[in-house]
């Protein structure tokens, strides 16, 4: 977050945005049955019940508790249960055990959300003018935090349902995709000095996107669409998962240990591949972007194709030249689509880059507990960019830096190719 941003936005607009974002989280949960709220299939995921409680805890702990001297927590015990990783704030329930929390009940958590919503509305409506800029800053941060969890909620529900042998669908009304594979076009950038990172006073950004700074890059080319299922299947059929020369050492060791032979959510065998989606199990569409890849798989495919993954800076430079449009959660597809004629830049899938997640020169995290949001994770993870089909359209930008560990693939991740010019 750029602490120099002056927020003078209309108060009514921010209040309306607060309720819109909060309502969307609950709308995403409408297809769930009570039993679905409890499941945590792997350590990386969280139960839906925990997600919708945690984002309320964020407003309670960092907004209401900070700006409302008369506020009393809905239940003081929730501070321990729903804190995620803010050690400067207090202790927390271990992440791997979130799925063991049968209490509080789903009903009690929705009461908690309603309580927080009511008190937040009262606080935002009555705050003094001199307090409003700082309060608005914290509210906007909380809303962006909740939008991140809306995306994670769908990713986690997908893995939870896939882990069930019955392969239930999250929603039965999600339509099939249409379109065909077209030849990728290559966008070329000349060697030069470029500026990346979020520009001050240019709207919301997380602290890890700052400061804006210069980078020197050789000339490069980058594909205008993501790699498809059909193209990735050729890599598999050519023995890509059995050729150690294509893989980074850690990736090859992981491959042998976990016996990976195809992307996550693929089932069946050559010629009869099925794919699990939020709409259930169906035939694999070769024209869709290949998704749910680890960094190691994306990197191995790029080597096999005689290309490479783009650097974070390369992809950001090209994204800045593109309109912010694509397949986001707002379109209600909840699955990546084949590339259109205008290219495939934002949405669909988070793009793995070849860049480690590290601090920009001159980076300074926010003060206090908010400084734990991004900075302390700058170790052993890789940067992804562009948003995905579960990302709200207003929640991404060219400078946005998502990050995952290289072995993780439950998220909506994919790849595009790049090469030296």
N, C-alpha and C positions, 0 to 999 in steps of 0.2 A: 504494500500500500504506500502510495506517495503521500507522505505526511504534509507536503506543502500545498495539497489541493485545498482550495477554499470552497466549501460547499454552501451555496446560497440558493439551493434548489427550493422550489415551492414546497412548503410543508405538506399541503394536502396531497401533492403528487407522491411524496415519499411514503406517506401513510397509506395511500392506495396501493403503492408498490409492495409495501410490507404485507398487506392482506392478500394481494395477488399471489405472491411467492408462497406464503404460508398455506393458502388454499390449494395451490398446485401440489404440494407435498401430500396433502390428504387425498386429493383426487387420484394421485398415483397409487395410493393404497387401497382404493375402492375395490379393485378386482380380487384383493386378498381375502382369504378366510381367516378366522381367528388363529387357527393352527399355523398358518403361513407366517405370521408375525414373529414366531419364536425361533425359526431355523437359522443356524449359522453353520454352513456346510464346510468351510475351511477357515483357518485363522485370519486370512486376509479379508474375509467378508464380515459383515455384522448383520444381526437380525433386523428386519424392518422395524420392529418395535423399538429397538435401540436407536436407529437412525432418527425416527420422528421425535423421540424424547431428547436426544442429544442436541438437536438444533434448537429446541426450546431451552434446554439448559444453557446454551451459548448466550441467548438473549438474557436469561435470568442472571447468569454469572457475570457477564461483561458489559451489560447495558443497565438492566434494572438495578443490579447490585451496586453499580457505579454512580448512577445518576439520580436514583430515588432513595433518599435517606430513610424513608418510612417503609420501604419494601421489606416484606418478610417472605422467605422462600416458601414455595408451595409445600415442599417436604424437604427438610434439611438433609435427609439421607440421600436424596437424589444427586447431590453434589458429588458424592463418591461414585455412585453407580454410572453416571452419565458424563463424567469428565473423560476425555479421550486420551490426551497426552500432555496436558498443561501442568507440568510438575511445579512450576512456580506458583500455580494456583492452589494445588493441594494433591492429595493422594487419589488414586483411581482404582476401580475394579479391573482386574487383568483382562486384556482384550480377548484372549482365547476362551474366556469363560462367559462371554456376553450371551451366548445361546443357552446358558443354564439358568437365566433369570426368568422364571415363570411369573414372578411378582416384581414390580407392580404389573397389574393386569393391563391389557390393551385399553380397556375402558378407563382405567385410572390415568394412563398416559394421555389419552385424549382430553381428560379433565385438566391435566397439567398443561397441555397445549392451549386450551381455552383460557385458563387462568393467565398464562403468560401473554397471550394475545390481548386480553382485556387490559392488563396492566401496562403493556407496551403502548397500546392505543392511547390510554390516558396520559402516559408520560409524554409521548410525542405531541399530543394535542395541547398540553398545558405547559410545556417547557418554556422558560424565559428566552427571549430573543438572544441574549448574550450566551446562553448555553446551547443554542440550537446547532451551530456549526459543528461543535465537537460531538454532540449527540447524533446528528445526521451522519457524520463520518462513521461512527460505531454501528449505527443501524444498517448503513449500506454495506459495511463489512460483513455484518451478520447475515444479510440477505444473500450476498455472494457465497458465503459459507453454506447456507442452506441449499443454494442452487448446486453447489458441488455435491452435496449429499443426495439431492434428487437423482443425479447421475449415478452415484454410487449405489443408491437404493435399487435402481433397475439392474445394474450389473450384478449386484449381490442376489437379487431375486432370481435372476436367470441361472446363476450357478446353483442356488438352492434347489430350484425345480429340476434342473438337469441331473442333480445328484440323486433324485428320486427315480427308482426303476420304472415307475409308471410314466415318467416323462410328461408331467402335466404342463399345460400352457398357462402362462400368466394372463393372456387375453386371447379369446377365440376369434376376435373380429379384426385381427391384424392381417391385412391383405398381402398377397404375394407380390414380389417385385417384377417389373417389366423393364425391358431394354436389352441391348446387345453390347458386346465388347467392341470398342473402337480402338484403332491404333493410337497409342500415346503420342502426344505432341510434346516437344522439348522446348522449354523456355530457357534462353541463354542469358547469362549476366556476364558482363565484362569484368576483368580484373579491376579492382579499385578499393577505395576506402569507403565503407558504408557505416551508417549509424543504426544501431539496434537498441532495443529496450524501450520502455514506456517513456513518453515525453511528459514532463511535468505539466500540470494544469490541463491535461487532455483526458479528463474523466477518470473513472475508477481503474485502479490497478493494484495488484498485490506488491508487497515490498520486494519480492524476488525478481520482479520485472525491471527494477531500477538499480542504478541510474542508467539513463541513456548514454551510450558511449560509442566510440569508433572501433571498427574492426577492419583489418586489411585482408581481402580475400582474393585468391587467384580466380580466373574465369571458371565458370561452371555451368552445367546444364541440369535441369530438373524436370521430371515428367509431370505433365499436367493432370494426371489421374493416378489413382491407387492401383496396385497390382491386384488382379482378379483371382477368383477361385480356380478358374480354368488354367491360368498361367501357373499358379502355385501347384496345381495338380501335376503339371508337366515336370516340375522340379521333383516332386515325390516319385513319379514314375521313372525318372532318370536316376533314381537311387540317392536323392539328395540327403535323406536321413541316414544313409549308410556310408557316406563319404566323409571321413574325418578331416580332409584337407579344406573343407568348406566351413568348418566350425571353429569358433573360438574355444580354447581349452576348457573353460568352465561350462560352456554350452554343450560340448561333446560329453563331458562327464555327467552332466544333468540328463542328457539324452539317453545314456546307457542306464543310469540309475532309475529314471522314471519310465523308460521304454516308450518314449514319444515316437510316433511314426506319422503323425498328421496333426493339424491344428486342433485346438480344444473345440469341443462340440461337434466334430465330425464323427460319424459312425458309419460302419459298414465296411466296404472294401472297394477296390478299383472297379470302376464302371457302375457301382451301385451306392455311391456315397449319399448319405443323409446328413442333415445339419439341424442341430437343435437351436431354436430361436425363442424369443419371448412369446411367439405364437405356437410353440410346440415343435415337434419333430417333423421335418419335411424333406423333400428332395433338394439336394445341393444345386443351387443355380450357379453355373460356371461364369456368368457375367457379373455377378456381384463382387465387390472387393473382398479379398480374403481377410478374415478377422480373427481376433483372439489369438494372436501370435505373441510369443515372447520376443524380446530383443534379439536373442540368439537365433531364433528362426528367421526373423526379418533380415538379420545380417548375413546368415548363410544363404538365403535366397538371392540376395543382392550379389554375393560373390559368384554364385552359380550363373547368374545372368550376365556376368562380366561388368557389373556396375557397382555402386556402393549406396549406402544410406546418406541422405543429405545431412550436412551440419545444421545445428540449430540456427545459426546466423544465416545460412543460405536460405533455408525455408522461410524464415521470418522476413527476409528481404523481398522474396517473391510474394508471400502472403500480403504484405503491405500494398502491393500493386493490384490486388484482387478485391472485388466487392465482397462484403461480408454477407454471403448467401450460401445456402446449402441445405443439407438434410439434417435438421436439428430436431430436438424433442417436440418443438412447436408444430412440426409437420405430422406428428403422431404415427410415423412409420416404425420407429423403435428398432430399426435394422438398416444396415448400409444398403445403398442403392447403386445400380450401375451408373457409370459416369455419363454425364450429358455432354452435349456439343460444346458448351461453354467452359468445360473443364470441371475438375473436382478438387476444390481447394479447402474449403471449410466444411465442417460437419462430416457425416458418415463415420469416420474412424479417426481416432488419435494417431498421428503419424510418428512412428519411432524416428529419432534422429541419432546420429553418431556422436552426439555431444553429451558428456557427463553433466549431471546436474551439479553445478558449482556456482559460487557467488560471482556476480559481475564486479569489475573493478570499482572500488568505492562503495560497495553495498553496505548498507546499515539497516539492520532489522528494526522493526517498531519497538518502542520501549515497553517494558513490562511483559505480561503474559502473552500479549499479542505478538511479541517477537518470536514466540515458539511456533508460530503458524507455519512458517516455511523454512527459515534459515537453518534450523537444527537438522533438517533432513538432507542437507547438501553433502551426502556421502554415499557412494556405491549405488547411485540411481542414475537413470538416463532420462533425458528431456524428450517430451512428446509435444506436438503442436497441432493446432487446427480444429480442435473440438471433435465431437462425434454425434451420432444419431440420438444420444441420450443427453446431450448438452443443450441448455436453453440458448436460444440464438443470441441473446444479449450478454451471454456470459463468456464469450471468447473474443479474441482479438489477435492480431499478428504477434504481439509481444507476450501473449499468455504462455507461461511455462508450466506445463503439467510434468509430473515425474513419477516413474515407477521403477521398481527393481527389475533387472534384466531377465529374471526367470519368471516374472508374473505374466499371466495371459488371460485371466478372467475378465479383465477390462476390455472395452471396445477399442482394440488396438489393431493397426494395420501398417502397411508400408507403401511408400512411393520410392522410386529409384532416382539416383542422381549420378553424375559423372563429371570428371574434369573436362573443361572445354579445350 
